[in-house]
Amino acid sequence: MRVPFAPATLAVLVVASGPAVAASYIAAPVMPIATAWQGRGQAVVRVLDKLDAHIETMTLKAGETGTYKTLTVTVRSCMDRPDGLPRDSGAFLDIQDKRGDVQPFSGWTFAGEPSVGVFESPIYGVQLVTCQGDLVAPMAPPLPTPAPPPPDMVSSQSPGDPSAGANDGGLTDADTGAETDPDSAAGAAAARHPPANDQTPGDDTQPDPVYPSGAPPAGASQTPPADPPAGPRN
């Protein structure tokens, strides 16, 4: 069975062995908007010296400058993705080589896409590793409010409402028309052992005896004997 659902609503059909119940709707998980970023206090930058294959890792705060040989790296801002979105970090870096024969770099570079914003140098390779530390401005926007299910998808009656007019699974005696609760001991006994000889439940009269030959044997009374008298009390 196909259950329709809205973009922000997940429909779950509850299947039970008892009476039929209505489908319950669970709101979809709330996620930040796809363009959300949040500020971090520190940037981790990795510098590769292509001449001797040495790797230098620098942890710099926003506004701080780090130096490695003739290279200077200044972090202007560092941000990452909030929880619920694919992990990524981006930093605005100012990179300069004191030798002067290399074009300085000033712009955004990303940990998840190192090919975006590359410092072109024959000697050094600079890459952002991650952003970390305390949350700083700019802060991530607030999460959107989950949308409620459409009114036409919500059941107008609660499960088990007697006004529905449907049999809730109880058994009905065909002779008396009375409904019997199947969960009670009396209802279960009545369902397993219906009255014999068209005897109505609650009738204390004894039914007529039934003989195999259709007639009572000689000396047998047409009516059952009366109950024996009560004996003396002990």
N, C-alpha and C positions, 0 to 999 in steps of 0.2 A: 504494500500500500504506500503510495506516495503522499507525504505530508508536506503541504506548502509551508514556507517559512519566509520571514522578512529578512533583509540583509543583516539587521542587528539583533535578530531573534533566532534562537535555536529551538526547534520543536522536538520534544522527546515523548514518545508513546509508551505509556506504562502498560505492560501486559501482566495480567494477574489471572489466577485460576478461578476467582470468584466472579462476582458481577462485573459488568463492563464499567470502566472508569474513563474519565475524559483525559485527553492529552494535556500534559503540563508543559509550560514553556519556560525556558531558561535563557536569560539574556546572554548574548555573545560576550566574550571577554573584551574589556575596554583596553584599547591600545593607544599610545601617543600618535600624533599625526606624523606622517612619513617624513616631513621636513624638520622635525624637532631636533634641536641640539641644546646641550647644557654646558656651561663653563666649568673648567677645572683649574686648580691652582698651580699644577706642575706639568711640565712636558719632559718626556724621556726621548732624547735624540741620540742616534747612533751615527758615529763618524768613521768612515773607512779610509785608511791611508793606503792608496793603491800602490805605493812604492814598496812598502814592506809588509802589506797585508795586516797591519795592526788595526784593531777595532777599539775605538774609544766611545764609551757610553757616558753621556752627560745628562743629569737631572737638573733642570732649570725651572725656576719659578717664572711666572708671568712678569715680564719687564726685566728679567735678569739676563746677563750676557756671559757666555762661556767661551773659553779659548782653548784651541788645540793647535800647537805649533804656529803656523801663520794664519790659521783660520779662526774667525770669530763668528759665533752664533748667538743671536738675540731672539728671545721668545717674546712676541707681542701679545699673543692670546692663544689659548688652548681650549678645545672643546671636544666632547665625545657625545655618543648617542645615549639617550635615556634607556632605562630598562624597558624591554618589550620590543625593541627595534634591533636590526642586525648591528653587531658591534663594529664601531669604527671611531677613529679619532682624527682630528684635524687641528693644525697649528699654523699660526701666521708667524713666519720666521724671516729675520733679516740675516743674510749670510754674506760675509765678505772675506776675501783672501788678501792679506797684506802685500802680497807680491805685486798686485796691481795689474797683472796681465789676464785676469779672469773677470768676467762680467759678474758683478754682485747680483744676489738674488733677494727679492723681497715679495713675498706672497704666501698663499696658502699651500700647504702640503698635507697629504693624508696618509695615514698608516695603512688603510685598506687598499689604496690606489697610489702606490709610490710613483707611478709614471706621471701623475698629475702634479705639477709644480716641482720640477727637478732643478737642482743646482748643478749646472754644467761646468765640470772642472776635470782636467786631465789627472789631477793628483788626489782629490778628495771626493768621497761620496757621502752625502748626508741624507739620512732617512729618519722620519719620525717613527718611534716605536709605539708610544701610547700617551694618553693624557691621564693624569691621576691626581690624587690629593682632594682637598675639600672642594665642595661645590661653590662656585663664584658666579657672578653675573657674566653673561646673560643666563637666566634660569630657564628651564624647560617650561613650555606652556602647560596649563592644567589639563588633566585628562578630560576628554569629552564625556558628557552625560549619556549613559546607555539609554537607548530608545525602548519604550515599553512595547509589548506585543500589540498588534492591531486589535481593535475591539472585536472584529468578526472572527478572530482566531481564539478568543477566550471563551471557554464554556460558560453558558449562562446558569448552569446548575452545578452544584457541588456533588462529588461522588457520594452515593448513598442517600440522596435527598428523596424522602418518601413522596414528594409532590410530583416526581417524574412519572408515577403511575405504572412503572414496570415492576415485575416480580423481582425482588432482590435475591432470588435463589432459594426462597423457602418452598416447602412442599405443601401442596393443597390436597386435602382429603376429597376424593371424588364424591363421596356420599354426603358429607356434611358441608363441604365448601369452605371449611375453616382452614386457615393457613397455619402450618406448623413450623416452628423454628428448627432448622436442621441441626443447629449447634447445641440444642438442649438434649438431655438424655431422653426425655419423654418424646421429643420429636423424632429422634433417631429410632427409638423402639417402635413408634407408630409407623414409621416408614418401612421398617423391616417386617413387622407383624401387623398387617391390616386386620380389621375385625372380621371374624368368621361368621358364617350363617346370617349375613346382613345385620349383625348386631351393632347397634350404634354405640360409639365410645361413651362411657359413663353410664350405660344402662346396666343395672344390677340384676336383671331377670336372666334366668338360665335358659339357654336354647334347648329345643326339643332334642332328645337323643336320636342318633342316627344308627340303624342296625343294618348289617350287610344284606340280610334277606328282605328288608323292607318292612318286616313285622316284628314285634317284640317276642321273645321266647316265652314259653309257658311259665306262668307265675311271675312274670316281670310286670312291674307297675308302669302305667302309661306316663306317669309323671315322676321326675326324679325325687328321691327321698329328701325330706326336709333336713336342714342342717342339724347335726347332733346337738343336744342341749349342752349348755356350758357346764363344765364340771365344777366341783367345789373349789373355792379359792384356797390356795396354800397359805 
